Amino acid sequence: MDTEAMPLRYVGIDVGKDRIEVHIRPDAIAFGCDTDANSLNHLVARLKPLKPKVIALEATGGYEAIIAATLSNASLPVAIVNPRQTRQFAGALGRLAKTDRIDAGVIAEFAEMTRLEPKPPADAQLTELRALLARRAQLVEMAKAEKQRGAKAENPLTRRSCAKVLRQLQAEIARIERAIGKLIDASPVFQAKAALLKSIPGVGDVVARIFIAELPELGIVDRHEIAALVGVAPINQDSGRWRGKRKIKAGRPQVRAPLYVACLSMIQCNKPLRAFYRHLVADGKAKKLALIAVMRKLVVIANAMVKAGKPWTEAEA
C-alpha cells in the first residue's frame, strides 16, 4: 500500500502490572499482550509497520515507564497522558463502562480526537533530576518556615534551636544542589541546554535546571505549544457575542511558579524584557498581566534558542 494513502493511526495502551491492552484507531484493532521483554518485542514488531502517529499511554504510577522506553527505543512515537484527562474525555462521551480493553479504546480515541503529539519520555537521568529538584524545593520551603519561626520566637532557647535547624537545612540544600550540579555535568545534553539557557540575562541555575527537568519539550514544539505547556498562553473566554477576559490556566505550575519569581528580578536586569514590560505597563496593562506576558516572551525565546542551538542575543529578544 502507498504510505501516503495510509490513514493516520492512533494507538491507545491501557497498562497493567503484568499485561497491557492495545487499541488501534481507525482500524478498530484490539489485542492484549504481556509485559515481559519477549512480548514487548513482538508488540514493537506489530506496531512498526503501521507507522502510528502517536502511541498514548496513561501515567499509572511507573508501570508505563518500561513500555514507553521500549517503544521509544524502537523509534516509535510515544506520549504519556494524564489519566484525569482521559477519564473526563470518556465522561464527556458518556462512556460509563470500564474495562481494560474499553480503557485502551478510550485512550486511542482521546489521542485521535485531540491530535495528540508525541512527547519524549523521561529517561533515568531526567527522572533523577526531577526528584532532586523536588527535594530542593521542599527543603527551601522548610528553611523559609524555620527562618520565620526564628524571627518570631521570643524565647532565646527557641531562637537558638531555630537557628540550628536552619543551618542544617541550608547545609542539606547545598548538598542537594551539588548533586544536581554533578548530574547536569554528567550529561552533555543537559550541559548544552543549561549553557544556552543561562546565556539569557537573569536566568540562573535554578530556572535553567527546572526548564531542563520539567520542560523536556523545550526546543521541540512550536511557540504556541510551549507557552500552553507552561500555562502562560491566554485562553479565550468567549460565548456568542460576549467577550470575556482572556486567562491563563492549566500548564505546569512546577515551571510557572519559579519562572514568575525569576521574572520579577529579570525585568530589572534584562534590558529587552525590562523595556517590553515597561511598554506594556505604559499602555495601561496591569503589572501582573504585564509580568505574565514577560514570562510568555521568555519561554518563547528560550524555546527558539534551544531549537536553533544558539545563545541569547538582544537583537532577537
C-alpha positions as CSV (number, residue, x, y, z in Angstrom):
1,M,0.0,0.0,0.0
2,D,1.2,3.5,-0.8
3,T,2.3,5.0,2.5
4,E,0.9,8.4,1.5
5,A,-2.5,6.8,1.3
6,M,-2.2,5.2,4.8
7,P,-4.6,6.6,7.4
8,L,-3.2,8.4,10.4
9,R,-3.2,5.7,13.1
10,Y,-3.5,6.4,16.8
11,V,-2.7,3.7,19.4
12,G,-4.0,3.6,22.9
13,I,-2.5,1.3,25.5
14,D,-4.0,0.5,28.9
15,V,-1.1,-0.5,31.2
16,G,-1.3,-3.1,33.9
17,K,1.4,-4.6,36.1
18,D,1.8,-7.8,34.0
19,R,-0.4,-7.2,31.0
20,I,-1.4,-4.4,28.6
21,E,-4.4,-3.9,26.3
22,V,-3.9,-2.2,22.9
23,H,-6.4,-0.5,20.7
24,I,-5.6,0.9,17.2
25,R,-7.7,3.6,15.5
26,P,-9.2,3.9,13.0
27,D,-8.7,0.2,12.3
28,A,-10.6,-0.8,15.5
29,I,-8.0,-3.5,16.1
30,A,-7.8,-4.6,19.7
31,F,-5.5,-7.1,21.4
32,G,-3.6,-7.7,24.6
33,C,-0.1,-8.8,25.5
34,D,2.1,-9.5,28.5
35,T,4.8,-7.1,29.7
36,D,7.8,-9.4,29.6
37,A,10.7,-8.4,27.2
38,N,9.8,-11.0,24.5
39,S,6.1,-9.9,24.4
40,L,7.1,-6.3,24.1
41,N,9.4,-7.0,21.3
42,H,6.5,-8.7,19.5
43,L,4.4,-5.6,20.2
44,V,7.1,-3.3,18.6
45,A,7.2,-5.6,15.6
46,R,3.4,-5.5,15.2
47,L,3.2,-1.7,15.6
48,K,6.1,-0.5,13.5
49,P,4.7,-1.4,10.0
50,L,1.5,0.6,10.9
51,K,3.6,3.8,11.3
52,P,1.3,5.2,14.1
53,K,1.1,9.0,14.5
54,V,1.3,8.5,18.3
55,I,1.1,5.7,20.9
56,A,-0.6,7.0,24.0
57,L,-0.2,5.5,27.5
58,E,-1.7,6.7,30.8
59,A,0.6,7.5,33.7
60,T,0.0,4.6,36.0
61,G,2.5,5.1,38.8
62,G,5.5,3.7,37.0
63,Y,4.3,0.6,35.2
64,E,4.1,2.6,32.0
65,A,7.8,3.5,32.1
66,I,9.2,0.2,30.7
67,I,6.5,0.2,28.0
68,A,7.3,3.8,26.9
69,A,11.0,3.2,27.0
70,T,10.7,0.0,24.8
71,L,8.6,1.8,22.3
72,S,10.7,4.9,22.3
73,N,13.9,3.0,21.9
74,A,12.4,1.4,18.8
75,S,11.8,4.9,17.4
76,L,8.1,4.7,17.8
77,P,6.3,8.0,18.8
78,V,5.1,7.9,22.4
79,A,3.1,10.2,24.7
80,I,2.3,9.7,28.4
81,V,-1.1,11.2,29.2
82,N,-2.8,12.3,32.4
83,P,-5.4,9.7,33.5
84,R,-7.7,12.5,34.6
85,Q,-7.9,13.9,31.1
86,T,-8.9,10.5,29.6
87,R,-11.5,10.0,32.3
88,Q,-13.0,13.4,31.6
89,F,-13.0,12.6,27.9
90,A,-14.8,9.3,28.5
91,G,-17.3,11.0,30.7
92,A,-18.0,13.7,28.1
93,L,-18.7,10.9,25.6
94,G,-21.0,9.1,28.0
95,R,-18.7,6.1,28.2
96,L,-19.6,4.7,31.7
97,A,-18.5,1.1,31.2
98,K,-14.9,0.4,32.3
99,T,-12.7,-2.5,31.5
100,D,-9.0,-2.6,30.5
101,R,-9.9,-3.2,26.8
102,I,-12.5,-0.4,26.8
103,D,-10.0,2.0,28.5
104,A,-7.5,1.3,25.7
105,G,-10.1,2.2,23.2
106,V,-10.9,5.5,25.0
107,I,-7.2,6.4,25.2
108,A,-6.8,5.8,21.5
109,E,-9.9,7.9,20.7
110,F,-8.6,10.6,23.0
111,A,-5.3,10.7,21.1
112,E,-7.1,10.8,17.8
113,M,-9.7,13.5,18.7
114,T,-7.1,15.8,20.4
115,R,-4.5,15.1,17.7
116,L,-2.1,14.2,20.5
117,E,1.6,14.8,19.7
118,P,4.5,12.5,20.8
119,K,6.4,13.6,23.8
120,P,9.9,12.5,24.8
121,P,9.7,10.1,27.7
122,A,11.7,10.8,30.8
123,D,14.9,8.8,30.9
124,A,16.7,7.8,34.1
125,Q,18.8,11.0,34.3
126,L,15.7,13.2,33.8
127,T,13.7,11.3,36.4
128,E,16.6,11.7,38.9
129,L,17.0,15.4,38.2
130,R,13.3,15.9,38.8
131,A,13.5,14.1,42.1
132,L,16.4,16.2,43.3
133,L,14.8,19.4,42.2
134,A,11.6,18.5,44.0
135,R,13.6,17.7,47.2
136,R,15.4,21.1,46.9
137,A,12.1,22.9,46.7
138,Q,10.8,21.1,49.8
139,L,14.0,22.0,51.7
140,V,13.8,25.6,50.6
141,E,10.2,25.8,51.8
142,M,11.2,24.2,55.2
143,A,14.1,26.7,55.6
144,K,11.8,29.6,54.9
145,A,9.3,28.4,57.5
146,E,12.1,27.9,60.1
147,K,13.5,31.3,59.4
148,Q,10.1,32.9,60.0
149,R,9.6,30.9,63.2
150,G,13.0,32.1,64.5
151,A,12.2,35.7,63.7
152,K,9.0,35.4,65.8
153,A,10.5,33.5,68.7
154,E,10.7,35.4,72.0
155,N,12.5,32.7,74.0
156,P,16.3,32.7,73.5
157,L,16.5,28.9,73.5
158,T,13.8,28.7,70.9
159,R,15.6,31.2,68.7
160,R,18.9,29.2,69.0
161,S,17.0,26.0,68.2
162,C,15.5,27.6,65.0
163,A,18.9,28.9,64.0
164,K,20.5,25.4,64.4
165,V,17.8,23.7,62.4
166,L,18.0,26.4,59.8
167,R,21.8,25.9,59.4
168,Q,21.2,22.1,59.0
169,L,18.6,22.8,56.3
170,Q,20.9,25.2,54.5
171,A,23.6,22.5,54.5
172,E,21.2,19.9,53.1
173,I,20.1,22.4,50.4
174,A,23.8,22.9,49.5
175,R,24.3,19.1,49.4
176,I,21.3,18.6,47.1
177,E,22.5,21.4,44.8
178,R,25.9,19.8,44.5
179,A,24.2,16.6,43.5
180,I,22.1,18.4,40.9
181,G,25.3,20.1,39.5
182,K,27.0,16.7,39.2
183,L,24.0,15.3,37.4
184,I,24.0,18.2,34.9
185,D,27.7,17.9,34.3
186,A,27.4,14.2,33.7
187,S,25.0,14.7,30.7
188,P,26.3,16.5,27.6
189,V,22.7,17.2,26.6
190,F,21.9,18.8,30.0
191,Q,25.1,20.8,29.9
192,A,24.4,22.2,26.4
193,K,20.8,23.2,27.3
194,A,22.0,24.8,30.6
195,A,24.7,26.8,28.8
196,L,22.1,28.1,26.3
197,L,19.5,29.0,28.9
198,K,22.0,30.6,31.3
199,S,23.1,32.9,28.5
200,I,19.8,34.7,29.0
201,P,20.4,37.7,31.4
202,G,18.6,36.8,34.6
203,V,18.4,33.1,34.1
204,G,20.4,31.2,36.7
205,D,21.0,27.6,37.7
206,V,17.5,27.2,39.3
207,V,15.4,28.3,36.4
208,A,17.7,26.6,33.8
209,R,17.5,23.3,35.7
210,I,13.7,23.5,36.1
211,F,13.4,24.1,32.3
212,I,15.6,21.1,31.6
213,A,13.8,18.8,34.1
214,E,10.2,19.8,33.8
215,L,10.0,21.1,30.2
216,P,11.7,18.5,28.0
217,E,9.6,19.6,25.1
218,L,11.7,22.9,25.0
219,G,13.1,23.3,21.5
220,I,10.9,20.5,20.1
221,V,7.4,22.1,19.9
222,D,6.4,25.5,18.5
223,R,6.0,28.8,20.3
224,H,2.2,28.3,20.9
225,E,2.6,24.8,22.3
226,I,5.5,25.7,24.6
227,A,3.5,28.6,26.1
228,A,0.5,26.4,26.6
229,L,2.6,23.7,28.3
230,V,3.9,26.2,30.8
231,G,0.5,27.7,31.3
232,V,1.2,31.2,30.1
233,A,-0.9,31.2,27.0
234,P,-4.0,33.3,27.4
235,I,-7.2,31.3,26.8
236,N,-10.3,32.9,25.3
237,Q,-13.4,33.1,27.5
238,D,-16.0,33.9,24.8
239,S,-19.6,32.8,24.2
240,G,-21.7,34.2,21.4
241,R,-21.3,37.9,21.3
242,W,-20.0,38.0,24.9
243,R,-16.2,38.5,25.1
244,G,-14.7,37.6,28.5
245,K,-11.2,38.3,29.8
246,R,-8.5,36.0,28.4
247,K,-7.0,34.0,31.2
248,I,-4.1,31.6,31.7
249,K,-4.8,28.2,33.1
250,A,-3.6,24.6,33.2
251,G,0.0,24.2,32.3
252,R,2.8,23.1,34.7
253,P,2.9,25.0,38.0
254,Q,6.3,23.5,38.8
255,V,7.6,25.6,35.9
256,R,5.4,28.6,36.1
257,A,5.8,29.4,39.8
258,P,9.6,29.7,39.9
259,L,9.5,31.4,36.5
260,Y,7.2,34.1,37.9
261,V,9.7,34.8,40.7
262,A,12.6,34.9,38.3
263,C,10.8,37.4,36.0
264,L,10.3,39.7,39.0
265,S,14.1,40.3,39.0
266,M,14.5,39.8,35.3
267,I,12.5,42.9,34.5
268,Q,15.2,44.8,36.4
269,C,18.4,43.2,34.9
270,N,17.3,42.1,31.4
271,K,17.2,45.2,29.1
272,P,14.9,43.9,26.3
273,L,12.5,42.2,28.7
274,R,12.5,45.3,31.0
275,A,11.7,47.5,28.0
276,F,8.9,45.1,27.0
277,Y,7.4,45.1,30.5
278,R,7.5,48.9,30.8
279,H,6.0,49.4,27.4
280,L,3.0,47.1,28.4
281,V,2.5,49.0,31.7
282,A,2.7,52.4,30.0
283,D,0.0,51.2,27.6
284,G,-2.3,50.5,30.6
285,K,-1.8,46.8,31.2
286,A,-1.9,45.7,34.8
287,K,1.5,45.0,36.2
288,K,0.7,41.3,37.0
289,L,-0.6,40.8,33.4
290,A,2.5,42.5,32.0
291,L,4.7,40.2,34.1
292,I,2.8,37.1,32.7
293,A,3.4,38.5,29.2
294,V,7.1,38.7,30.0
295,M,7.1,35.1,31.2
296,R,5.4,34.0,27.9
297,K,8.0,36.0,25.9
298,L,10.9,34.5,27.9
299,V,9.6,30.9,27.3
300,V,9.1,31.5,23.6
301,I,12.7,33.0,23.3
302,A,14.2,30.1,25.3
303,N,12.3,27.6,23.1
304,A,13.7,29.2,19.9
305,M,17.2,29.3,21.3
306,V,17.2,25.6,22.2
307,K,15.7,24.7,18.9
308,A,18.3,26.7,17.0
309,G,21.2,25.8,19.4
310,K,22.2,29.5,19.6
311,P,22.8,31.5,22.8
312,W,21.0,34.7,23.7
313,T,21.3,37.9,21.7
314,E,19.4,41.1,22.5
315,A,18.7,41.6,18.8
316,E,16.4,38.5,18.8
317,A,14.7,39.3,22.1
